Amino acid sequence: MRPLFDAHLDLAWNALYFDRDLSLPLAALRAAESHMTDVRWRGRAAVSLPALRQAQVAVCVATVLARAGPLPTGRLAYQRIDLDYATPPAAYAHAQGQLAYYKLLQSQGAVAILSTAQALDNHWARWQTDPAGTPLGIILSMEGCDPIPSPAYAEQWYADGLRTASLAHYGVGRYACGTGTDGPLTDAGRVLLNEFSRLGIALDVTHLSDQSMAEALDIYEGPVLASHHNCRALVPGDRQLTDRQIRRLVARGAVVGAVMDAWMLYPGWERGVTSNEIVAFEAVADHIDHVCQLAGNADHAAIGTDLDGGFGNDQTPFELNSIADVHKLAPLLCSRGYRDSDVDAIFFDNWLRFFRAALPAA
């Protein structure tokens, strides 16, 4: 089984807001949730620390996630108790709590926070020698920048280890327009991008509206990625990348991580209604292949599963019981003519190359 580099997992959010003990094997974690009814995906987790080890995940991009209002109109931007806070200071505090979770895991030897290229290289070399004895490597990301109360706080977050961030999540955020909306960057968003360029925080374009993405790519001069995105040509929706956006990202040296969420894999999917029996891993391979065809090579396609990102394995390809099943993609890609070296690139090498260049040297 080859190693896996997953570019998007909401580990701390799951631990804090769904009160999940990620140290448990999946069977025990699911059993612990079997009596819960607060969300439909209880008992359907696909990710835990033991499951990540079983899946040979050597490194992942791990998020902090919180959203804040109010909007300039005075109304709250969002309405989810697991994500949304009335003020940026509250979102900041909750994101700092998620950071504290990762730091505690690191102190216990369960994870290693990788904030430099040298740390990434050292971790990868150690993992190849002793995968069973090496902790999970994580690169810290922020999904939506509402926990940055103002651009002046970007430097503090960088000192805390933040190395990549997306400006918005769903709806209109403090810095940009996100999924389900369209509109420009805010003035603060433009300032924040300049801070990202100065500090060396990579820009994740995931969740940006079309207009905000175009403006961000015009303004920001540093490394860009699409950590968990699929293709609009295959499944319509503003959450997906257009072919033009993919080509622009490829020209910037970006990598696009394929998502395992069924509504991004099957046109017309309805959450809680459509059965995942109609979605196979072939659909994930279709999106990976589409990126490769547009790029002309396999250097810009990768994996960003987003597993347990507000859904369970009832909203994934039906062959996926746990994250370890992502490896079922490998023979599918080989059957389409991809070489072993191409599959290695998609599973880990492309993200390794990207972050070796994007992270500070030492």
C-alpha positions in Angstrom: 0.0 0.0 0.0 1.5 3.3 -1.1 1.5 6.3 1.3 -1.3 8.9 1.1 -1.2 12.7 1.5 -4.7 14.0 2.2 -5.0 17.8 1.7 -8.2 18.4 3.7 -9.4 16.9 7.0 -11.4 18.7 9.7 -9.9 16.7 12.6 -10.1 19.3 15.3 -13.6 20.4 14.3 -14.8 16.8 14.6 -13.1 16.4 18.0 -14.4 19.6 19.5 -17.8 20.2 18.1 -19.0 16.6 17.6 -17.1 15.5 20.7 -15.4 12.6 18.9 -12.6 10.7 20.5 -10.3 10.4 17.4 -7.9 8.1 19.3 -10.5 5.3 19.0 -10.6 2.7 16.2 -13.5 3.4 13.8 -15.7 0.6 15.2 -15.4 1.9 18.7 -16.0 5.5 17.6 -19.1 4.5 15.7 -20.4 2.4 18.6 -19.9 5.4 21.0 -22.2 7.5 18.7 -24.8 4.9 18.0 -27.3 6.4 20.4 -26.9 10.0 19.1 -29.4 11.7 16.8 -28.2 15.3 16.6 -26.9 14.9 13.0 -27.7 12.2 10.4 -24.1 11.1 10.0 -23.7 9.9 13.7 -22.2 6.4 13.7 -20.9 6.8 10.1 -17.4 8.3 10.7 -14.8 7.4 8.2 -11.8 9.0 10.0 -10.0 8.5 13.2 -6.3 8.5 14.1 -6.1 4.6 14.0 -8.0 4.7 10.6 -5.5 7.2 9.2 -2.7 4.9 10.2 -4.4 2.0 8.6 -4.9 4.1 5.4 -1.1 4.9 5.4 -1.8 8.6 5.6 1.6 10.0 6.3 0.6 13.7 6.1 -2.6 15.6 6.0 -3.6 19.3 5.8 -5.6 19.7 9.0 -8.0 22.6 9.5 -9.2 25.0 12.0 -12.8 26.2 11.2 -15.1 28.8 12.6 -17.4 31.4 11.0 -18.4 34.8 12.2 -21.0 37.5 11.6 -22.7 39.9 11.6 -22.7 41.2 8.1 -22.7 44.9 7.3 -26.5 44.6 7.0 -26.7 43.6 10.7 -27.9 40.1 10.2 -25.9 37.0 11.0 -24.1 35.5 8.1 -24.8 31.9 9.0 -27.1 29.8 11.1 -25.2 26.7 12.2 -24.5 26.1 15.9 -21.5 23.9 15.1 -19.8 26.6 13.0 -21.2 30.1 13.5 -20.4 32.8 16.0 -21.8 36.2 16.4 -18.4 38.0 16.4 -14.9 37.5 15.0 -13.4 37.4 18.5 -15.6 34.4 19.3 -14.6 32.7 16.0 -11.0 33.5 16.8 -11.3 31.9 20.3 -12.9 28.7 18.9 -10.3 28.3 16.2 -7.6 28.8 18.8 -9.2 26.0 20.8 -8.9 23.7 17.7 -5.2 24.7 17.5 -4.8 23.8 21.1 -6.2 20.4 20.3 -3.5 19.8 17.7 -0.8 21.0 20.0 -2.0 18.6 22.7 -2.0 15.7 20.2 1.6 16.7 19.3 2.7 16.8 22.9 1.3 13.3 23.3 3.2 12.0 20.2 0.0 11.4 18.1 0.7 14.1 15.5 3.7 16.2 14.3 2.9 19.8 13.2 4.9 20.5 10.1 5.6 24.2 9.5 8.7 24.1 7.4 9.9 22.3 4.3 12.8 20.8 6.4 10.3 19.4 8.9 8.2 17.9 6.1 11.2 16.3 4.5 12.4 14.9 7.9 9.0 13.6 8.7 8.6 11.9 5.3 12.0 10.2 5.6 11.1 9.0 9.1 7.7 7.7 7.9 9.2 5.8 5.0 11.6 4.1 7.5 9.2 3.5 10.3 5.5 4.1 9.3 4.2 2.3 12.4 6.2 4.4 14.8 5.9 7.8 13.1 3.0 10.2 14.1 0.6 11.7 11.6 2.2 14.7 10.0 -0.2 17.7 9.8 0.1 21.1 8.0 -2.1 23.6 9.6 -4.8 25.3 7.5 -7.7 27.6 8.1 -11.0 27.0 6.2 -12.5 30.5 5.9 -10.6 33.3 7.5 -13.3 34.6 9.8 -11.1 33.6 12.8 -8.6 36.3 11.8 -10.3 39.3 13.4 -8.4 41.7 11.2 -5.5 41.4 8.7 -3.1 42.5 11.5 -3.7 39.1 13.2 -2.4 37.1 10.3 1.2 37.3 11.6 0.1 35.9 15.0 -1.6 33.0 13.2 1.5 32.4 11.1 3.6 32.3 14.3 1.1 29.7 15.6 1.9 27.5 12.6 -0.7 28.5 10.0 0.7 27.8 6.6 -2.4 27.8 4.2 -5.8 29.3 4.3 -9.0 29.8 2.3 -10.6 33.2 2.5 -14.2 32.2 2.8 -16.4 29.1 3.5 -20.1 29.2 2.6 -21.9 32.5 2.1 -20.5 36.0 2.5 -17.5 36.2 4.8 -15.4 39.0 6.2 -12.9 38.8 3.5 -14.5 37.3 0.4 -17.7 35.7 -1.0 -17.9 31.9 -0.7 -19.9 29.0 -1.9 -23.5 29.8 -2.7 -22.8 33.4 -3.4 -21.0 35.5 -6.0 -19.2 38.8 -5.4 -15.9 40.4 -4.9 -13.2 40.4 -2.2 -13.8 42.9 0.5 -11.3 45.7 1.1 -10.1 43.7 4.2 -9.7 40.6 2.0 -7.3 42.5 -0.3 -5.2 43.6 2.6 -5.2 40.1 4.1 -3.9 38.7 0.8 -1.1 41.1 0.9 -0.3 39.9 4.4 -0.4 36.3 3.2 2.1 37.2 0.4 4.4 38.9 2.9 4.3 36.1 5.5 4.3 33.1 3.1 0.8 31.7 3.8 -0.4 29.7 0.8 -3.8 30.7 -0.6 -6.3 27.9 -0.8 -8.9 29.0 -3.4 -11.4 26.3 -2.2 -14.9 27.7 -1.5 -14.3 31.1 -3.2 -17.0 32.5 -5.4 -16.0 32.9 -9.1 -15.5 36.6 -8.8 -13.6 36.4 -5.5 -11.4 33.7 -6.9 -10.5 35.6 -10.0 -9.7 38.7 -8.0 -7.6 36.7 -5.5 -5.6 35.1 -8.2 -4.9 38.6 -9.7 -3.8 40.0 -6.3 -2.0 37.2 -4.6 1.5 36.4 -5.8 2.4 33.4 -3.7 1.6 29.7 -3.9 -2.0 28.7 -4.6 -3.8 25.4 -4.2 -7.3 24.0 -4.4 -7.2 21.6 -1.4 -10.6 19.9 -2.0 -12.3 20.7 -5.2 -14.0 18.8 -8.1 -14.9 19.8 -11.6 -17.9 21.8 -12.7 -17.8 20.3 -16.2 -18.7 16.9 -14.7 -21.0 18.0 -11.9 -22.6 21.5 -12.1 -22.5 23.9 -9.2 -20.6 27.0 -8.1 -18.7 24.8 -5.5 -16.9 23.2 -8.4 -14.0 24.5 -10.5 -14.6 25.5 -14.1 -12.2 24.4 -16.8 -11.0 27.9 -17.1 -10.2 28.1 -13.4 -8.4 24.8 -13.5 -6.2 25.9 -16.4 -5.4 29.1 -14.5 -4.5 27.2 -11.4 -2.3 24.8 -13.4 -0.5 27.8 -14.9 0.2 28.9 -11.3 1.7 25.5 -10.4 -1.3 24.6 -8.2 -2.5 21.2 -7.2 -6.2 20.2 -7.1 -7.4 17.7 -4.4 -10.3 15.5 -5.4 -13.2 15.4 -2.9 -15.1 12.3 -1.7 -18.3 14.0 -0.9 -21.1 12.5 -3.0 -23.0 15.7 -3.8 -19.8 16.9 -5.6 -19.6 13.6 -7.5 -23.1 13.0 -8.8 -25.3 15.6 -10.5 -28.5 16.3 -8.7 -27.5 14.6 -5.4 -29.7 15.6 -2.5 -28.3 15.4 1.0 -30.2 12.9 3.2 -32.3 11.8 0.2 -30.1 10.3 -2.5 -28.6 6.9 -1.8 -24.8 6.6 -2.1 -25.3 3.3 -3.9 -25.4 5.2 -7.2 -21.9 6.8 -6.6 -18.8 4.8 -7.2 -15.1 5.5 -7.0 -15.2 5.7 -10.7 -16.7 9.2 -10.3 -13.7 10.3 -8.2 -11.4 8.9 -10.9 -13.4 10.9 -13.5 -12.7 14.2 -11.7 -9.0 13.4 -11.3 -8.7 12.4 -14.9 -10.5 15.6 -16.0 -7.9 17.7 -14.2 -5.1 15.6 -15.7 -6.5 16.0 -19.2 -6.7 19.8 -18.9 -3.2 20.0 -17.5 -1.8 17.6 -20.0 -0.1 15.5 -17.3 -0.7 14.1 -13.8 1.3 16.8 -12.0 -1.6 18.8 -10.8 -4.2 16.3 -9.6 -4.2 14.9 -6.0 -6.5 14.0 -3.1 -8.3 16.2 -0.6 -10.9 13.8 0.8 -12.8 16.2 3.2 -14.1 13.0 4.8 -16.2 13.6 7.9 -16.4 17.2 6.8 -20.1 17.5 7.9 -21.1 14.1 6.5 -20.4 10.4 7.0 -19.7 7.4 4.8 -23.4 7.5 3.8 -22.5 10.5 1.6 -19.4 9.0 -0.1 -18.9 6.5 -2.9 -20.5 3.3 -1.7 -17.2 1.4 -1.8 -15.9 3.7 1.0 -16.3 2.4 4.5 -13.3 4.2 5.9 -10.5 6.4 4.7 -8.4 3.3 4.0 -10.7 2.6 1.1 -9.3 5.6 -0.8 -6.6 3.1 -2.0 -9.3 1.5 -4.2 -8.6 4.5 -6.5 -5.2 3.2 -7.5 -6.3 0.2 -9.7 -9.0 2.3 -11.3 -6.4 4.9 -12.4 -4.1 2.2 -13.6 -6.9 0.7 -15.6 -7.3 4.0 -17.4 -3.6 4.0 -18.5 -2.0 5.9 -15.6 1.5 4.6 -14.8 2.5 3.7 -11.2 4.5 6.9 -11.1 1.4 8.9 -12.0 -0.6 7.2 -9.3 2.2 8.0 -6.8 2.0 11.6 -7.9 -1.7 11.7 -7.3 -1.6 9.9 -4.0 1.3 11.9 -2.5 4.1 13.2 -4.7 2.2 16.3 -6.1 1.3 17.6 -2.6 4.9 16.8 -1.4 6.3 18.9 -4.3 3.9 21.7 -3.7 4.5 22.0 0.1 8.2 21.6 -0.2 8.1 24.8 -2.3 5.3 26.6 -0.4 6.6 26.1 3.2 9.5 28.2 4.6 12.7 26.3 4.2 13.5 26.1 7.9 
